[in-house]
Amino acid sequence: MTINERLTTFAGLPVVDFEPGEGGEDREGGGPAEGPGQGDRAAVAWRVAENDFDESEDQASPKFLAKLEAFLAGPEASTATALVIGAWGYAAMNPAPLNEICAAASRLPALRHLFIGDMTYEECEVSWIKLGDVTPVLAAFPSLHTLRVRGGEDLEFHPVVHAELRELAFETGGLPTAIVEAVAESDLPRLRHLELWLGTDNYGGDVDADDLAPILSGARLPALTYLGLRDAEIADEVAAAVAGAPVVARLTTLDLSLGALSDVGATALLTGQPLTHLRRLDLHHHFLSEAMMARLRDELTPAGVEVDLSDRQEEEEWGRFISVAE
């Protein structure tokens, strides 16, 4: 599976494509529609994107940059609480407009939620998306509540102090160990939602279960209630590590979805610490037997845990596979 749909909602808001110089905006998934009125402009997540093949390798596409500037110069920017950055040209060649986003911070005074890299596989495969160092984004936006990043090429993140961040997500087909280490060393006292797509070593995912230990201790994440270790080729090893992790006792949602989880990993979960305090256990896209699925439901559902066991996969001759890689 690959990512084949753009966001339709973000931060609880409908995503609306920004198009300069038009009387209306194209709503995602539909045709031209009347855009939101002046009073409703803060009630949408604006999406700025330009799927334009540009051969320059030192900046985003000029067409994208012109559209971004039009957005920043318009009335939308001053009230926007949520911003989605889509294709910035051909993202396998054109680097992400991180410098431009950071430089625009004073023009986005209400921004609280930011998604960088909302594009489908037809625009750019997730592991080809050129990003760079996303750490300065948090420095530029000290009031940001949500930062979600999709892509893996040249991805960097360094330890950071941020007093307001509630949600942090790295969506990759292969997450470098350095990203996990930087998250673990960061000071994020209000972070409630942490989502790491671990991926496969075929696309740079060199994280092993031991690398997750500082995060699983929960020592530097006092507010964490959602932990997503998703899209993991090493899902069984991750499940075994989670089974005894101190942070789990504080979670309301444990998300091990999109990966290559088998009965081995599920058994580790059920024989580890109790999970009956969870509100939700998300394991969708998995390789569990019918018997194991029944055991999970029998042991957790009566306690009120919502267990997502949808999208069961059959192992191929060459092995199990994750949901999102290339």
C-alpha positions as CSV (number, residue, x, y, z in Angstrom):
1,M,0.0,0.0,0.0
2,T,1.0,3.6,-0.6
3,I,-0.5,6.9,0.4
4,N,-3.1,7.5,-2.3
5,E,-5.3,10.3,-0.8
6,R,-4.5,13.8,0.4
7,L,-5.8,15.0,3.7
8,T,-9.5,16.0,3.8
9,T,-9.3,17.1,7.5
10,F,-6.5,18.3,9.7
11,A,-6.6,19.4,13.3
12,G,-10.3,18.7,13.3
13,L,-10.9,21.2,10.4
14,P,-11.8,20.6,6.7
15,V,-8.9,21.1,4.4
16,V,-9.4,23.7,1.7
17,D,-7.0,24.3,-1.2
18,F,-5.8,27.8,-1.5
19,E,-6.0,29.2,-5.0
20,P,-5.0,32.9,-5.5
21,G,-7.0,35.2,-7.6
22,E,-10.2,33.1,-7.7
23,G,-13.6,33.7,-6.3
24,G,-13.7,30.3,-4.7
25,E,-11.4,27.6,-3.6
26,D,-11.4,24.0,-4.7
27,R,-12.3,21.8,-1.8
28,E,-10.3,18.6,-1.5
29,G,-11.9,15.7,-3.3
30,G,-14.4,17.9,-5.2
31,G,-14.8,20.5,-7.9
32,P,-14.9,24.2,-7.6
33,A,-16.9,25.4,-4.6
34,E,-17.7,28.6,-3.0
35,G,-14.9,29.4,-0.6
36,P,-15.4,30.1,3.1
37,G,-16.5,33.6,4.0
38,Q,-14.4,36.1,5.8
39,G,-15.9,35.0,9.2
40,D,-15.1,31.4,8.5
41,R,-11.6,31.7,7.3
42,A,-10.1,30.5,10.6
43,A,-12.4,27.5,10.6
44,V,-10.6,25.6,7.8
45,A,-7.1,24.2,7.4
46,W,-5.6,25.9,4.3
47,R,-3.6,23.7,2.0
48,V,-0.9,25.3,-0.2
49,A,0.4,23.0,-2.9
50,E,1.7,23.1,-6.5
51,N,2.3,19.8,-8.2
52,D,4.7,21.3,-10.7
53,F,7.8,19.5,-12.1
54,D,10.7,21.9,-11.7
55,E,14.3,20.9,-12.3
56,S,15.9,23.2,-9.8
57,E,17.4,21.4,-6.9
58,D,18.1,24.3,-4.5
59,Q,14.6,25.4,-3.7
60,A,10.9,24.6,-4.0
61,S,9.2,25.2,-7.3
62,P,8.9,28.9,-8.2
63,K,5.2,28.3,-8.9
64,F,4.8,26.9,-5.4
65,L,6.7,29.8,-3.8
66,A,4.6,32.3,-5.7
67,K,1.4,30.6,-4.4
68,L,2.8,30.5,-0.9
69,E,3.6,34.2,-1.0
70,A,0.1,34.9,-2.3
71,F,-1.3,33.0,0.7
72,L,0.9,34.9,3.1
73,A,0.0,38.2,1.6
74,G,-3.7,37.6,1.7
75,P,-6.3,37.7,4.5
76,E,-6.1,34.0,5.1
77,A,-2.7,34.0,6.7
78,S,-3.5,36.3,9.6
79,T,-6.2,34.1,10.9
80,A,-5.1,30.7,9.8
81,T,-4.9,28.2,12.8
82,A,-4.0,25.2,10.6
83,L,-1.8,25.0,7.5
84,V,-1.1,22.1,5.3
85,I,1.9,22.2,2.9
86,G,1.4,19.9,0.0
87,A,3.6,19.3,-3.1
88,W,6.1,22.0,-3.5
89,G,7.0,21.0,-7.0
90,Y,8.5,17.6,-7.5
91,A,9.5,16.8,-3.9
92,A,12.0,14.1,-4.9
93,M,14.1,16.9,-6.5
94,N,12.8,20.2,-5.0
95,P,13.6,20.5,-1.3
96,A,10.9,21.4,1.2
97,P,10.3,25.1,1.8
98,L,11.3,25.0,5.4
99,N,13.2,28.3,5.3
100,E,10.3,30.1,3.7
101,I,7.9,28.6,6.3
102,C,10.1,29.7,9.2
103,A,10.6,33.2,7.7
104,A,6.8,33.6,7.5
105,A,6.2,33.0,11.2
106,S,5.3,36.7,11.9
107,R,2.8,36.6,9.1
108,L,1.1,33.5,10.7
109,P,0.3,34.7,14.2
110,A,-2.6,32.4,14.8
111,L,-1.0,29.2,13.5
112,R,-1.2,26.3,15.8
113,H,-1.2,23.2,13.6
114,L,1.2,22.5,10.7
115,F,1.5,19.6,8.3
116,I,4.4,19.4,5.9
117,G,4.4,16.9,3.1
118,D,0.7,16.2,2.3
119,M,1.1,14.4,-1.0
120,T,0.2,11.1,-2.6
121,Y,2.5,8.5,-4.2
122,E,1.5,9.9,-7.6
123,E,3.0,13.2,-6.6
124,C,6.0,11.7,-4.8
125,E,6.7,8.4,-3.0
126,V,6.9,9.0,0.8
127,S,10.5,7.9,1.1
128,W,11.6,10.2,-1.8
129,I,10.2,13.4,-0.3
130,K,13.2,15.7,0.4
131,L,12.8,17.4,3.7
132,G,15.9,18.5,5.6
133,D,16.1,19.8,9.1
134,V,12.7,20.4,10.5
135,T,13.9,21.5,14.0
136,P,13.9,25.3,13.1
137,V,10.2,25.1,12.5
138,L,9.5,24.6,16.2
139,A,11.9,27.4,17.1
140,A,10.1,29.7,14.6
141,F,6.7,28.8,16.0
142,P,6.9,28.7,19.8
143,S,3.0,28.5,20.1
144,L,2.7,25.5,17.7
145,H,0.5,22.7,19.0
146,T,0.8,20.2,16.2
147,L,3.7,19.4,13.8
148,R,3.3,16.5,11.4
149,V,5.9,15.8,8.8
150,R,5.7,13.3,5.9
151,G,8.9,12.2,4.0
152,G,12.2,10.7,4.6
153,E,14.9,12.0,2.3
154,D,17.5,14.1,4.1
155,L,15.2,14.2,7.2
156,E,16.8,15.7,10.2
157,F,15.6,16.5,13.7
158,H,17.6,17.6,16.7
159,P,16.8,17.8,20.4
160,V,14.5,20.8,21.1
161,V,12.8,22.5,23.9
162,H,9.1,23.4,23.2
163,A,6.6,24.3,25.9
164,E,3.4,24.2,23.8
165,L,3.7,21.2,21.4
166,R,1.0,18.7,21.9
167,E,1.4,16.5,18.8
168,L,4.5,15.4,16.9
169,A,4.5,12.9,14.1
170,F,7.1,11.7,11.6
171,E,5.5,9.7,8.7
172,T,8.2,7.9,6.9
173,G,8.9,4.7,5.0
174,G,12.1,4.3,7.0
175,L,12.9,6.3,10.1
176,P,16.5,7.0,11.0
177,T,17.6,6.2,14.6
178,A,18.9,9.8,14.9
179,I,15.3,11.0,14.8
180,V,14.2,8.7,17.6
181,E,17.2,9.8,19.7
182,A,16.5,13.5,19.1
183,V,12.8,13.1,20.1
184,A,13.9,11.2,23.3
185,E,16.3,13.9,24.2
186,S,13.8,16.8,23.6
187,D,12.0,18.6,26.3
188,L,8.3,18.5,25.4
189,P,6.3,18.8,28.6
190,R,2.9,19.1,27.0
191,L,3.3,16.5,24.3
192,R,0.3,14.2,24.4
193,H,0.5,12.5,21.0
194,L,3.7,11.0,19.6
195,E,3.7,9.1,16.3
196,L,6.7,7.5,14.7
197,W,6.4,5.5,11.4
198,L,9.4,3.3,11.8
199,G,9.3,1.7,8.3
200,T,11.8,-0.6,6.8
201,D,15.6,-0.7,6.5
202,N,15.1,-0.7,2.7
203,Y,14.3,3.0,3.0
204,G,16.6,4.1,5.8
205,G,14.7,2.7,8.8
206,D,17.5,1.5,11.1
207,V,15.6,1.8,14.4
208,D,15.7,-1.3,16.6
209,A,13.6,-1.9,19.8
210,D,16.5,-0.9,22.1
211,D,16.6,2.5,20.5
212,L,13.0,3.1,21.7
213,A,13.9,2.5,25.4
214,P,14.2,6.2,26.4
215,I,10.8,7.0,24.8
216,L,9.2,3.9,26.3
217,S,10.4,4.9,29.8
218,G,8.2,7.9,29.5
219,A,10.6,9.9,31.8
220,R,10.7,13.0,29.5
221,L,7.1,12.7,28.2
222,P,5.0,13.4,31.3
223,A,1.8,14.3,29.4
224,L,1.9,11.5,26.8
225,T,-1.4,9.6,26.3
226,Y,-1.1,8.4,22.7
227,L,1.9,6.5,21.4
228,G,2.1,5.4,17.8
229,L,4.9,3.1,16.7
230,R,3.5,2.5,13.3
231,D,4.4,1.0,9.9
232,A,7.1,-1.1,11.5
233,E,8.8,-4.0,9.8
234,I,10.1,-4.9,13.3
235,A,6.6,-4.8,14.8
236,D,7.0,-8.0,16.8
237,E,10.1,-6.6,18.5
238,V,8.4,-3.3,19.1
239,A,5.4,-5.1,20.7
240,A,7.7,-7.1,23.0
241,A,9.5,-3.9,24.1
242,V,6.1,-2.1,24.7
243,A,4.8,-5.0,26.7
244,G,7.0,-4.0,29.6
245,A,7.4,-0.3,29.0
246,P,6.6,2.1,31.9
247,V,5.0,4.7,29.6
248,V,2.2,2.3,28.7
249,A,0.5,2.7,32.1
250,R,-0.2,6.3,31.2
251,L,-1.5,5.8,27.7
252,T,-5.1,5.9,26.6
253,T,-4.2,4.8,23.0
254,L,-1.5,2.4,21.9
255,D,-1.1,2.3,18.1
256,L,1.0,-0.4,16.5
257,S,-0.8,-0.3,13.2
258,L,0.4,-0.4,9.6
259,G,3.2,-2.8,10.4
260,A,4.2,-6.5,10.1
261,L,2.7,-7.6,13.5
262,S,2.3,-11.4,13.9
263,D,1.1,-13.7,16.6
264,V,4.5,-13.5,18.2
265,G,4.2,-9.8,18.9
266,A,0.5,-10.0,19.9
267,T,1.4,-12.8,22.4
268,A,4.0,-10.5,23.9
269,L,1.5,-7.8,24.3
270,L,-1.0,-10.0,26.1
271,T,1.5,-11.7,28.4
272,G,3.1,-8.4,29.4
273,Q,1.6,-5.7,31.6
274,P,-2.2,-5.2,31.6
275,L,-3.6,-3.3,28.7
276,T,-7.2,-3.1,30.1
277,H,-6.8,0.6,31.0
278,L,-6.5,1.6,27.4
279,R,-9.3,3.2,25.5
280,R,-8.0,2.0,22.2
281,L,-5.5,-0.5,20.8
282,D,-4.9,0.0,17.1
283,L,-3.4,-2.9,15.3
284,H,-4.9,-2.5,11.9
285,H,-2.9,-3.9,9.0
286,H,-1.5,-7.0,10.7
287,F,-0.7,-10.7,10.1
288,L,-2.5,-12.2,13.1
289,S,-4.3,-15.5,13.0
290,E,-8.0,-15.8,13.6
291,A,-7.4,-17.4,16.9
292,M,-5.1,-14.6,18.1
293,M,-7.7,-12.0,16.9
294,A,-10.3,-13.7,19.0
295,R,-8.0,-13.9,22.0
296,L,-7.3,-10.1,21.8
297,R,-11.0,-9.4,21.6
298,D,-11.9,-11.8,24.4
299,E,-9.3,-10.4,26.8
300,L,-9.6,-6.7,26.1
301,T,-13.1,-5.9,24.8
302,P,-14.9,-6.7,28.0
303,A,-12.7,-4.2,29.8
304,G,-13.9,-1.5,27.4
305,V,-10.8,-1.4,25.1
306,E,-11.6,-0.6,21.5
307,V,-9.4,-3.0,19.5
308,D,-8.9,-2.3,15.8
309,L,-8.1,-5.5,14.0
310,S,-9.2,-4.5,10.6
311,D,-7.2,-4.9,7.4
312,R,-5.8,-8.4,8.1
313,Q,-3.0,-9.4,5.7
314,E,-1.8,-12.8,4.4
315,E,1.9,-13.4,4.5
316,E,3.5,-13.7,1.1
317,E,6.1,-16.4,0.2
318,W,8.8,-13.9,0.8
319,G,7.5,-12.7,4.1
320,R,5.4,-10.0,5.7
321,F,5.2,-6.4,4.6
322,I,4.4,-3.0,6.0
323,S,1.7,-0.7,4.7
324,V,3.7,2.3,3.6
325,A,7.3,2.0,2.5
326,E,8.3,3.5,-0.9
